[in-house]
Amino acid sequence: MFLRNYWYLAAWARDVGRDPLGRVMLGEPVVLFRKQDGTPVALEDRCIHRRLPLSMGKMIGDELQCHYHGLVFDCAGACVKIPGQDRIPKSARVKSYPVIERNQCVFVWMGDPAKPDQSKIPTHFNLLDEEGWTSSLVYRPVQGHYELINDNLLDLSHLATVHASTVGTGHVADFADVETEHKGQHIKVSRWTMDVPAATTYQKFGDYDGNIDRWQVSEYFPPSYFRINNGAASVNTGAREGKGEKRWDFWVSHGITPESETSTHYFWALAHRTWTNNQDDIEEFHRQCHHVVGEDLAVFDAQQACIDLDPSAPTLDIRYDAGPMMARRIIDELLEAEAAG
């Protein structure tokens, strides 16, 4: 089951163009494309004639032609041409989805198309358009349930083992001071490791030659958005108070869109102040961060494969699972509320 009455990240804006793009979202086939004026459009990706995905078709002006028998649909989903016949049944239409483009993202409303809630438009990717900042975007398909990714992003103790070669050290698991806050539907997990050796990535790009005070602050917003601030400062110089000598940090925003019960679209965006003019250093920093994404994906895929073998196998919760358990409860409560409504 999925929450419906939300805007879901369907694609990075750069990936939506005149060539139709097919995506399955929450078990529904969706096709994305742009009108001639650049406006993004989202329709049901399934021709009403013989069910071929419309994403295999082509644009004719602002209309989408099915690749199979040439039926043509307008941007509202209505069939406007059937080759070989003049009469077009009123039922000859596909579903149209509300769509919003913002902060280099294309969001699709998956609830009642007549009632898109503008107040729920995500704002978690605003740093991608910030002047003086550098960013990069990653999209990866995951062969796992979306809540596996939620769990991962609210329990960053896994950095010690999964990401040991770049951003992780044993201290983030063994010596972290973890604070979990829950207010309404918002969760914030702050992880502090004070006076510890700098991880490899921090040594190189934060230019630390001694111990650091380090933080990782994860924030969760339903249905599946995260904003994480990672950073460090010299020891005992006010990191917890938002100060600190040699302060260096970066942000990662995550959009997690379920494809099916066992597969997910994972959107990952890195943003940071441009701290150097050395483009090689920036590219290497991004390469290391992108490598971290690949390490996580290998975990999600392997988890789901193991779960599929025996979905009823017992699962043990540990101290660091407070955040993930809160997020799962929030989703369950929201699912119940949607079902009741």
C-alpha positions in Angstrom: 0.0 0.0 0.0 1.2 3.5 -0.8 0.2 7.0 0.3 -1.6 8.6 -2.6 -2.4 12.2 -1.7 1.1 13.5 -2.1 3.4 14.9 -4.8 6.1 12.3 -5.8 9.3 13.1 -7.5 8.9 11.5 -11.0 12.1 12.7 -12.7 14.8 15.3 -12.7 13.7 18.2 -14.9 16.7 17.6 -17.2 15.4 14.1 -18.1 12.0 15.2 -19.2 11.9 16.4 -22.8 10.1 16.0 -26.1 10.8 12.3 -26.1 8.2 10.5 -23.9 9.6 9.1 -20.7 7.9 6.1 -19.0 7.9 5.6 -15.3 5.9 3.3 -13.1 4.9 5.1 -9.9 3.0 3.5 -7.0 2.1 0.7 -9.4 0.7 3.0 -12.0 2.3 3.6 -15.5 3.0 7.2 -16.1 4.4 8.9 -19.2 6.2 12.3 -19.0 6.9 14.7 -21.8 7.1 18.5 -22.5 4.8 20.6 -24.6 6.4 22.8 -27.3 6.5 25.7 -24.8 8.4 23.5 -22.3 5.5 22.8 -19.9 5.7 19.3 -18.4 2.8 16.9 -18.8 2.0 13.5 -17.1 -0.5 11.0 -18.5 -1.3 7.4 -18.0 1.3 5.4 -19.9 -1.2 2.9 -21.4 -3.1 3.3 -24.7 -6.8 2.6 -24.3 -6.9 0.5 -27.5 -4.4 -2.3 -27.0 -2.5 -1.2 -23.9 0.8 -0.4 -25.4 2.8 2.1 -23.3 2.4 5.5 -24.8 6.0 6.2 -23.9 6.9 4.1 -26.9 5.1 6.7 -29.1 6.1 10.1 -30.4 5.1 13.7 -30.1 3.2 15.4 -32.9 3.1 19.1 -31.8 1.6 19.0 -28.3 -0.1 15.6 -28.9 1.1 12.1 -28.2 0.7 9.4 -30.8 0.6 5.7 -29.8 3.3 3.7 -31.6 1.0 0.7 -32.2 -2.1 1.8 -34.1 -1.6 5.6 -34.2 -4.2 6.8 -31.8 -3.5 10.4 -30.8 -4.0 11.9 -27.3 -4.0 15.5 -26.2 -2.3 16.8 -23.0 -5.5 16.3 -21.0 -5.5 12.6 -21.9 -8.4 12.8 -24.4 -8.1 10.8 -27.6 -8.4 13.2 -30.5 -7.7 10.9 -33.4 -8.4 7.3 -34.3 -7.0 6.3 -37.7 -9.7 5.0 -40.0 -12.8 6.3 -38.1 -14.4 9.7 -37.5 -16.3 9.0 -34.3 -14.3 9.1 -31.1 -16.0 7.6 -28.0 -16.1 9.9 -25.0 -14.6 7.1 -23.0 -11.5 7.2 -25.3 -9.1 8.9 -22.9 -6.3 8.1 -20.5 -5.7 9.5 -17.0 -4.1 12.9 -16.6 -1.9 13.7 -13.6 -1.3 17.1 -12.1 2.4 18.0 -12.5 4.7 20.7 -11.0 8.2 21.6 -11.9 10.4 23.2 -9.2 14.0 23.2 -8.1 15.1 21.0 -11.1 12.5 18.4 -10.1 9.3 17.3 -11.8 6.7 16.2 -9.2 3.5 14.3 -10.0 0.4 14.3 -7.8 -0.7 10.7 -7.4 -3.9 11.3 -5.5 -7.3 12.6 -6.7 -6.4 14.6 -9.9 -9.2 17.0 -9.1 -7.7 17.9 -5.7 -4.0 18.5 -5.9 -2.8 20.0 -2.6 -0.5 22.9 -3.4 0.6 23.1 0.3 2.2 19.6 0.0 4.6 20.6 -2.9 8.1 19.5 -1.6 10.6 22.2 -0.9 13.5 19.9 0.0 15.5 20.6 -3.1 15.7 24.4 -2.9 19.5 24.4 -2.4 19.9 23.1 -6.0 19.1 26.6 -7.2 21.0 28.5 -4.6 23.6 31.1 -6.0 27.1 30.3 -5.0 26.4 26.6 -4.6 27.5 23.5 -6.5 25.2 20.5 -7.0 24.9 17.2 -8.8 22.0 14.9 -9.3 21.7 11.1 -9.3 18.8 8.8 -10.3 19.0 5.1 -9.6 16.4 2.3 -9.7 16.3 0.1 -6.6 15.1 -3.5 -6.4 13.8 -3.1 -2.9 10.8 -1.7 -0.9 11.0 2.1 -0.4 10.9 1.8 3.4 14.3 0.0 3.3 15.7 3.3 2.1 13.8 5.3 4.7 15.4 3.1 7.4 18.8 3.6 6.0 18.6 7.4 6.0 17.4 7.7 9.5 20.0 5.4 11.0 23.4 6.6 9.8 25.4 4.2 12.0 25.8 2.1 8.8 28.4 4.5 7.6 30.9 2.8 9.8 30.8 -0.4 7.7 29.0 0.2 4.4 31.0 3.4 3.7 34.2 2.8 5.5 36.4 3.8 2.6 35.0 7.3 2.2 32.7 9.0 4.8 32.5 6.4 7.5 34.6 5.5 10.6 33.9 3.2 13.5 33.2 6.2 15.7 29.9 7.1 14.0 28.5 3.8 15.3 30.3 3.2 18.6 30.6 6.7 20.0 27.8 8.7 18.6 25.5 10.9 20.7 22.1 10.5 18.9 19.1 12.8 19.5 15.8 11.8 17.9 13.0 14.4 17.7 9.4 13.8 16.6 7.0 16.6 16.0 3.8 15.9 14.1 4.9 14.1 10.8 8.4 15.4 10.9 11.4 13.4 12.3 14.8 14.8 13.0 17.7 12.5 14.0 21.0 14.3 15.0 24.1 12.3 15.3 27.2 13.9 17.0 30.6 12.4 17.2 33.0 14.7 19.0 36.7 14.8 19.0 37.2 11.9 16.6 39.6 11.3 13.7 38.3 12.6 10.3 37.1 10.1 7.8 38.9 9.9 4.5 36.6 12.3 2.6 36.6 14.8 5.4 40.4 14.8 5.7 40.8 15.6 2.0 38.1 18.1 1.3 37.6 19.6 4.8 41.3 19.9 5.1 41.5 18.5 8.6 44.9 17.3 9.9 43.6 16.4 13.4 40.5 15.4 15.2 37.1 16.9 14.4 33.6 17.4 15.9 31.3 15.9 13.4 27.5 16.0 12.8 25.0 14.2 10.6 21.4 15.6 10.9 18.7 13.6 9.0 15.2 15.1 8.6 12.2 13.0 7.3 9.1 14.4 5.7 6.2 12.2 4.4 5.7 10.4 2.3 9.4 9.7 1.6 11.6 12.8 1.4 14.8 13.4 3.3 17.2 16.3 3.9 20.5 15.5 5.5 23.2 17.9 6.6 26.7 16.4 7.0 29.6 18.4 8.4 32.5 19.0 10.8 34.5 21.7 12.5 37.7 21.8 14.5 37.4 20.3 18.0 35.8 22.4 20.7 35.1 25.4 18.6 31.3 25.5 18.8 30.1 23.0 16.2 26.9 22.2 18.2 26.0 25.9 18.3 26.3 26.3 14.6 29.8 27.8 14.8 33.2 26.2 14.6 36.6 26.9 13.1 37.3 25.3 9.7 33.6 24.6 9.4 32.8 22.4 6.3 29.5 20.8 5.4 27.3 19.6 2.6 23.7 18.7 2.1 22.1 15.7 0.5 18.4 15.7 -0.5 16.6 12.5 -1.2 13.3 11.8 -3.1 12.1 8.2 -2.8 9.3 7.2 -5.1 7.8 3.7 -4.9 7.6 1.9 -8.2 6.1 -1.3 -6.8 6.0 -3.2 -3.5 9.6 -4.4 -4.3 11.1 -1.7 -6.4 11.7 2.1 -6.0 12.9 5.1 -7.9 15.7 6.7 -5.9 16.6 10.4 -6.5 19.7 11.8 -4.8 20.9 15.4 -4.9 24.2 16.7 -3.5 24.5 20.5 -2.8 27.3 22.5 -1.1 28.8 25.9 -1.0 31.5 26.2 -3.6 34.5 26.1 -1.3 37.2 26.0 -4.0 38.0 26.9 -7.5 39.7 23.6 -8.1 37.3 21.8 -10.3 39.2 18.6 -10.0 38.7 18.6 -6.3 35.0 19.2 -6.7 34.6 16.5 -9.2 36.5 14.0 -7.0 34.3 14.9 -4.0 31.2 14.3 -6.0 32.6 11.0 -7.3 33.2 9.8 -3.8 29.7 10.8 -2.7 28.2 9.1 -5.8 30.2 6.0 -4.9 28.4 6.1 -1.5 25.0 5.8 -3.3 26.2 2.7 -5.1 27.2 1.1 -1.8 23.7 1.7 -0.4 21.9 0.4 -3.4 23.8 -2.9 -3.1 22.5 -3.2 0.4 18.9 -2.5 -0.5 18.8 -5.0 -3.4 20.4 -7.7 -1.2 18.0 -6.9 1.7 14.9 -7.3 -0.6 16.2 -10.5 -2.1 16.6 -12.0 1.4 13.2 -10.7 2.5 11.6 -12.3 -0.5 13.0 -15.7 0.6 11.1 -15.6 3.9 9.0 -12.4 4.5 8.0 -13.7 8.0 11.6 -14.1 9.2 12.1 -12.2 12.6 13.7 -8.8 12.6 15.5 -7.4 15.6 15.3 -3.6 16.5 18.3 -2.0 18.2 18.9 1.4 19.9 19.6 3.3 16.7 16.2 2.2 15.2 14.2 4.9 17.0 14.0 7.1 14.0 13.2 4.4 11.4 10.5 3.0 13.7 8.9 6.4 14.1 8.8 6.9 10.3 7.2 3.5 9.8 4.5 4.4 12.4 3.9 7.8 10.7 3.4 6.1 7.3 1.0 3.5 8.9 -1.0 6.2 10.6 -1.3 8.2 7.4 -2.3 5.1 5.4 -5.1 4.5 7.9 -6.2 8.1 7.6 -6.3 8.0 3.8 -8.3 4.7 3.9 -10.8 6.2 6.4 -11.1 9.3 4.3 
